C-alpha cells in the first residue's frame, strides 16, 4: 500500500483510563507512524473524540450542540497527537472543515495533496463539519477524497465480533468478513452510514486493537491480529 487512512480511537489513546491522554501510549503510536511513513506510505489520520466527549449519550443538550462539542474534541486530539509526532521527527499538518483561528488549516483537497507531496502526516480533524455525521463517516469521506487504498481502524477492541465482547464472553471474532455482511448483520465496525459509504467506494478495512504491540505496523504489512473487511 502506498496511501492509507488510519482511524484512531480516542478512547484507546487514554491507555485504558477512558478519558484524557496516556502519553506513553501516544508516543508508542507516534513511533509506529514514523515507521509507516519511513516505508514511503502517505498517511492520513482521523481521531475520534471518545476520550473527551460522547455527545450521543447526553440527555440534557440537543444533538446539534452535542455533535459540535464532539468535533472540537477531535480537534484537541489531532493537535496533541500531531505535536507528539513532531516530537519524534515527523512533519505534520492538521486540517479542519471549519476555521479554528491559527490552530489548523482549512480543509482543501489540493492543500492535502501538497502536504502529502511534502512528506507530511495529515490529520483530518473536526469530522465532516456537520452534526449528525460521526467521525466514522468523516473517516470514509476523507479516505475517499485522498484516494486511500485501505482504512486502518485502530480501536479499543481487537476486531469485529458477532456481539459485544464486553457483554458476551462467548462473542465470536471474525478473521475476515465482507462489508456486505457487516451491513446486513449491522455489526459495529463503523456506524451504518460509514459502512454503506465504504461499500459504495469499495475501500477495504483492517480492524485491530491499538494496544497490541506494533499493531499499526503489522496492519500495514498485512500481518495482523484482527478483522479484515473485504469489498
C-alpha positions in Angstrom: 0.0 0.0 0.0 1.2 3.5 -0.8 -1.6 5.6 0.7 -3.8 4.7 3.7 -6.0 6.4 6.2 -5.6 5.5 9.9 -8.6 5.9 12.2 -7.5 6.1 15.9 -10.0 5.5 18.7 -9.9 8.5 21.1 -10.7 6.1 23.9 -7.7 3.9 23.0 -5.4 6.9 23.3 -6.3 7.2 27.0 -4.3 4.0 27.7 -7.2 2.3 29.4 -8.1 5.3 31.6 -11.1 6.1 29.5 -10.5 9.9 29.5 -7.6 12.2 28.5 -4.3 11.0 27.1 -1.7 8.5 28.1 1.5 10.0 26.8 3.3 6.7 26.8 0.6 5.2 24.6 0.6 8.2 22.2 4.4 8.1 22.0 4.2 4.5 21.0 1.6 5.4 18.3 3.9 8.1 17.0 6.8 5.7 16.8 4.7 3.3 14.7 3.5 6.2 12.5 7.1 7.2 11.9 8.0 3.6 10.8 5.0 3.5 8.5 6.0 6.8 6.9 9.6 5.6 6.5 8.2 2.8 4.2 7.1 5.6 1.7 3.4 5.4 2.7 1.3 8.6 2.6 -0.7 8.5 5.8 -3.9 10.4 6.7 -5.2 10.2 10.3 -8.6 10.7 11.8 -9.0 10.5 15.6 -12.3 10.0 17.4 -13.2 12.2 20.4 -14.4 9.5 22.8 -11.7 10.2 25.4 -13.2 13.6 26.0 -16.9 13.5 24.8 -19.6 11.2 23.7 -22.4 13.5 22.8 -24.9 10.8 21.9 -25.1 9.7 25.5 -26.2 13.1 26.7 -29.8 13.6 27.6 -29.6 17.2 28.6 -28.4 19.0 25.5 -29.6 19.0 21.9 -27.9 16.7 19.3 -26.5 19.6 17.2 -24.7 21.2 20.1 -23.5 17.8 21.4 -22.0 16.9 18.0 -20.3 20.3 17.8 -18.6 19.6 21.1 -17.5 16.2 19.8 -16.0 17.9 16.7 -13.9 20.1 19.0 -12.8 17.1 21.0 -11.4 15.6 17.8 -9.5 18.8 17.1 -7.9 18.6 20.5 -6.9 15.0 19.9 -5.5 15.8 16.5 -3.4 18.7 17.7 -2.0 16.7 20.6 -1.1 13.6 18.5 0.3 15.8 15.8 2.6 17.5 18.2 3.8 14.2 19.6 4.5 13.1 16.0 6.6 16.3 15.6 8.4 15.4 18.7 9.6 12.1 17.1 10.8 14.0 14.0 7.8 13.8 11.7 6.3 16.7 9.6 2.5 17.1 10.1 -0.5 19.2 9.0 -3.8 19.4 10.8 -6.9 20.2 8.7 -10.4 21.1 9.8 -13.6 21.7 7.7 -14.1 24.9 9.7 -11.9 27.8 10.8 -10.0 27.3 14.1 -8.1 30.5 14.1 -4.4 29.8 13.6 -4.6 26.3 15.2 -5.4 24.3 12.0 -5.5 24.7 8.2 -8.9 24.9 6.5 -9.5 21.7 4.6 -8.8 21.6 0.9 -8.2 18.5 -1.2 -5.5 20.4 -3.2 -3.7 21.5 0.0 -3.8 18.0 1.4 -2.2 16.7 -1.8 0.5 19.3 -1.4 1.1 18.2 2.2 1.4 14.6 1.1 4.0 15.6 -1.6 6.0 17.3 1.2 6.0 14.1 3.2 3.7 15.3 5.9 1.4 13.1 8.0 -2.0 14.7 7.5 -4.6 14.8 10.4 -8.2 15.3 9.5 -10.0 16.8 12.5 -13.5 18.1 13.1 -15.3 15.3 11.3 -17.3 16.4 8.3 -18.0 19.8 10.0 -21.7 19.0 10.3 -23.8 17.5 13.1 -25.5 14.0 12.7 -22.3 12.6 11.0 -19.9 10.6 13.1 -16.1 10.5 12.8 -16.6 7.1 11.2 -18.5 8.9 8.3 -15.8 11.5 8.2 -13.2 8.8 8.0 -14.6 7.2 4.9 -15.2 10.6 3.3 -11.6 11.7 3.8 -10.3 8.2 2.7 -12.3 8.6 -0.5 -11.0 12.1 -1.1 -7.4 11.2 -0.5 -7.8 8.0 -2.6 -6.7 5.7 0.2 -6.2 2.1 -0.7 -7.4 1.0 2.8 -8.7 2.2 6.1 -6.9 1.0 9.2 -9.3 1.0 12.2 -7.2 1.0 15.5 -9.7 0.5 18.2 -10.0 -0.4 21.9 -11.2 -3.9 20.8 -9.3 -6.3 18.6 -11.6 -6.7 15.7 -15.3 -7.2 14.7 -17.4 -9.5 16.8 -20.8 -11.1 16.2 -21.9 -9.4 19.5 -20.5 -7.1 22.1 -17.5 -8.9 23.7 -17.8 -6.7 26.8 -21.3 -8.1 27.4 -20.9 -11.6 25.9 -17.8 -13.6 26.8 -18.8 -16.1 24.1 -18.7 -13.5 21.3 -17.0 -14.7 18.2 -14.4 -12.5 16.4 -14.4 -12.6 12.6 -11.0 -13.0 11.0 -12.4 -11.9 7.6 -15.8 -10.6 6.6 -17.3 -8.8 3.7 -18.6 -5.2 4.0 -21.9 -6.5 2.7 -22.2 -8.9 5.6 -21.2 -6.2 8.1 -24.1 -4.1 6.8 -26.5 -6.9 6.6 -25.8 -8.0 10.2 -25.4 -4.4 11.4 -22.1 -5.2 13.1 -20.4 -2.4 14.9 -17.2 -2.0 12.8 -18.4 1.5 11.9 -21.8 3.2 12.1 -24.1 2.1 9.3 -23.8 5.3 7.2 -20.0 4.9 7.1 -20.2 1.2 6.3 -22.5 1.9 3.4 -20.1 4.5 2.1 -17.2 2.1 2.4 -19.2 -0.4 0.4 -20.0 2.1 -2.3 -16.5 3.4 -2.6 -15.0 -0.2 -2.3 -12.5 0.7 0.4 -11.3 -2.4 2.4 -10.7 -2.1 6.1 -8.4 -3.7 8.7 -9.8 -3.6 12.2 -7.5 -4.2 15.2 -6.6 -3.3 18.7 -4.4 -0.3 19.1 -2.9 -1.6 22.4 -1.4 -4.6 20.7 2.4 -4.1 20.2 3.2 -2.6 16.8 -0.4 -3.2 15.6 -0.4 -0.3 13.1 2.9 -1.5 11.5 1.6 -5.1 11.3 -1.7 -3.9 9.7 0.3 -2.0 7.0 2.4 -5.1 6.4 -0.7 -7.3 6.2 0.3 -9.5 9.2 -2.0 -8.5 12.0 -4.4 -9.9 14.6 -7.9 -8.5 13.9 -10.6 -8.5 11.2 -10.1 -7.9 7.5 -13.2 -6.4 5.9 -13.3 -7.1 2.2 -15.2 -5.3 -0.6 
